[in-house]
Amino acid sequence: MRITGISTHVVGTPWRNLTYVLVHTDEGLTGVGETRMLGRTDALLGYLREAEAHHIRGSDPFAVEDLVRRMKYGDYGRAGEIVMSGIACVEMACWDIKGKALGVPVWQLLGGRVTDRVMAYANGWYTTERTPEAYHKAAQDVVARGYRALKIDPFGTGHFELDHQQTLHSVSLIEAVRDAIGPDTELMLEMHGRFSPATAVRLARELAPFRPAWLEEPVPPENLKALKKVADKVELPVATGERIHDRIEFRELFETQAADIIQPDLGHIGGILEARKLAATAETHYVLVAPHNVGGAVLTAASLQLASCTPNFKVLEHFNDFADAEITKVVRGAPYVDPETGCFAVSHAPGLGVEFDPDAAAEFPQQQARFDLWAEGWERRRPR
């Protein structure tokens, strides 16, 4: 079997463009992969056109390791977010083809499953007025849908510091959310790399009474010594990693022991097998895995393949019940959260277990998607 070419489809919303890549073969099998880019969708499409000619067309889709190696190193330049995201889409699609050809789910090819259910946590649910009353109601709606965990960034446009009034307001939002969801629902605290170490530590202590399940990206991701400074001074688990695009770059993070939970994005780190290798390394450092997942149903399905065969997998992020829920129709067999358990069921269908619908995708053309975390009202995900 050989790859005859690829085709790309962009599903657009005002705040995110989702790029789907179909990999076609000479035996009639087609696989699909997906990523979400911020402000770089056209650059990704341009890279994929070049990579198709240089590396992809004519390759054996079963030889995933070889194709990833050639795409990553065969152009000599250091692979960053765009290249690793392009690799991820093609890599996922190859696993999809391989599973379909053999009649088994991808997790069966990666060592077999260790779980039938994967816990989900909700994100994108607080697209409302930034008041305690509005957040209380929105959080209640999340729990009513069966979720046992949810995440929130309550810090507005905070950057490095957060003044006294904004601190009080942020605390009031978290207090309202905890009151709404009760003591048994997990509450993840997101900081989006906003703060200096001193501010992050102060805020973590202010919010500790509401028992956050983790403190996510408390400082900008470039300085791991700053992250360790926070980790050494707070009692909450620290989570990070969504903006690291090469598993090799996690080495220093593991060495510093600055994170308890890593959050690779399968759509940016080179795909399923790269993430599985990373998870295995994390396991040797007693670190859990909770992937960043702001994509649609294909990226979610790929993340679930990883989850089902990874012993140190914790929980999977999910946006698609709350932000742009209508786009789920571009994928047949889209994963969903069971309201009875708050979990995804692990698919036993061949490949990724989903099928992309180009006709449905055509209803959502590419947009000039914009998402600025330092703009007033960013949490509504309605860019001006």
C-alpha angles and dihedrals in degrees: 000000000000135000110249096187147303135255127202132212126186119206108200136205128164093262105029139029115205115206118207121192121199115200113204127202138198090245094060097254118130128193130195135215133177144198138171118228128194111217093333105080095116090048090053092050090050092051092049091053090056094042091051091060097039103039119357110052111082094017125130107250089208090061093074096154093053094047093050091049093051094046092048100043107015094085091050096221118110111270115239136171096305097047094042090048091051090049090049094056093049093042093053090049091052091053088049090054093046093051092048092048092051096037095238137108117258093249088063089060092051099058103293132277127303095186140028095205133048121200115234132207124203125238132168090044099115098070091135143090110315097241132114091245094052093044091048091055094044092050091050089054090054092054091044088060090059102260116148094192139035139175133220141179103206096173103097111206095340114159123181091324135036117203124227097263094047090047091054090048093049091049090050090054093052091045089054093048094049090049090051097049099038128221098298100060118087116240117200117201115217122197099171092216091293106138148063113245092256093052093045091051092048093050093046089056092046090052099039093097089066090058104232113203090222144350108237125207095336092177134027109288099238098076114059093179088062090050091051089050088059095042091053092054104043131066095212121098110259120225127192144136110099091117096050108097103185123054090219089065090063089070095089092045090056092045093054092047086220097140133054095187128033122207111199116175109227088209093059106032099062102275141277103329094044089053091046091054090049091050090053091053090047089053091058087057093045091247123146126226124228109163124220105242119180093143133099132263098300094054089045091051091050091049090052091054087057093044095053095057100036118093095199096049113129113179142329127237117231129191102163099087091059113022118054092342090171093070092070087085091074088075126056114217093022113183116252137191114250106230090211094061108015087234141110116241114233110248119235093191118117118274115351090338095236137093126212118227111209093188092056090044090056088069089068107051122189114282136193087262115197132187118170113176091196096054120100110262095016091144091069090063091219104122118201 
